[in-house]
C-alpha cells in the first residue's frame, strides 16, 4: 500500500493486478485503485466494492497465466496442439488422442516411447506450457467415464461463464459466503448526487417522509395498510444521510419507494370503489402520502441508474400471478443461505408492492423478477467459474460457497427453467443444463506441482532417435 498526499487529503491506494475488465480497472496489468473515497464513497464502502469486484471475478484471476480452464484443455485433442508433424505422428501411434492422455504421462514415460527423443519431448513441453499444463500431472479422474458428457458440461460452463446480468434488476456479487445485492450506483449517479437541484429534492423528500412517517403509525394495524409505517420509516432512514452517500443505497431506496407508491395506488383503487376489507385514506393522510411520492419520483429519476431501471420496469409490467418462479428462486436461495437478510427484505418489499399496486405494482413485480434472474445468473456464473478454475486451485471442490451454489442450482431447476424462459434459446438451455449438473461437480485434478524429472537411464539404453532429434 502506498500513501499519497493531495489537496491536504491523505489518500490510501493499493495496487492490484488483473487480466479482466471490471468497472474499477482501466486495463490490463498493474492498476492503481483509490480506496480512500472511491467515487465519493467512504473508505469502508470502497473496500467492500473492491472486494466484491475481485470476488466476482475470482474465477479468472490466478497465480501465473494459465491459458484456459483445465478440463477444457484436457478434453482438447492432441492434433490441435501446434506440434511438429513428426511429434503428432508419434503420439497418434501411441493412441494419445486427448491432451489429458498426454499430460498424464511423465517425461520418463514419454522418452521410453519408440522413436520419441528429446526434441519431440521439448516440443511437447513447450506446447503444453502455452496452455498452462505440463507432463506428469496427477489426474486421478482421467479419463472421464463419458467424454461426450464431460465435454458437454464444460461447453455449458463456458457459455454460462460469459453471461451478464440483465438491466432493470438488482446486481448480485459473491461476497464471502453469500451473494450480495449491489446497492451502489455508478459514476453518473455520483455526479447526479452532487447537483444542487438533486440535493434540494432530497431534503424536501426527507421532510415529507418524516411528516408522513409520524402519521403512518395510526394506519399500521388497519386491514390492508399493514407495513406502511415500516415502509415510511425505512425511507426516512435511507434519505437521512449526506447527499454524496445516496448512491451507496440507491438499490435500497428504489424498491422502498415502489412499496410506498403501491400504498398510494391501493388508496386510489379503494376510493374508486374497489371491493376490499381496507378503507380509503382520510384526506389528512392521503395528501402527505401523495406529496411524498410526487417528490420522491423526480428525485429518484435524477439518478441515471434508477431512471434506466424504472424505464425497463415500466416497459415490461408483470402481473403478480407471474411471480411464482421468482418467489421459488428467492425461497430456495434463502434455504441455502445464499442471501443476506437485508436482500431478503428487498424482495419482500417488491413482492408486497406487486400484490398491492397496479402500475407501480407491475413495476415492482418486474424488478423482482429481473433481480431474481440476476441472482440465478450471478450464482451460475460463479459456479461455472469455480468449475473451470481447477488449473490454479481446488476451489470447486473445497469452497463452501461453490458447494451451496451448485446445490441451489440443482434443487431449483424447475423454477429456474421458468424464470429464464424469455432468454434466448441457447443461453436458456445452457443455464438449465448447467443447473442440472451443477450440484455434482466433477472431481477435478489438482494444480501442477514441481516438474517431474524423468527416471535416469544409461546412455547405452537411449535410442538412437534421441540424437536424431
Secondary structure, 3 states (H helix, E strand, C coil): CEEEEECCEEEEEEEEEECCCCCCCCCCEEEEEECCCHHHCCHHHHHHHHHHHHHHCHHHCCCCCCCCCHHHHHHCEHHHCCCCHHHHHHHHHCCCCEHHHHHCCCHHHHHCCCCCCHHHHHHHHHHHHHCCCCCCCCCCCCCCCCHHHHHHHHHHHHHHHCCCCCCCCCEEEEECCEEEEECCCCHHHHHHHCCHHHHHHHHHHHHHHHHHHHHHCCCCCCCCCCCHHHHHHHHHHHHCCCHHHHHHHHHHHHHHHHHHHHHHHHHHHHHCCCCCCCCCCCHHHHHHHHHHHHHHHHHHCCCHHHHHHHHHHHHCCCCHHHHHHHHHHHHHHHHCCCCCHHHHHHHHHHHHHHHHCCHHHHHHHHHHHHHHHHHHHHHHHHHHHHHCCCCCCCHHHHCHHHHHHHHHHHHCHHHHHHHCCCCCHHHHHHHHHHHHHHCCCCCCCCCCCCCCCCCCCCHHHCCHHHHHC
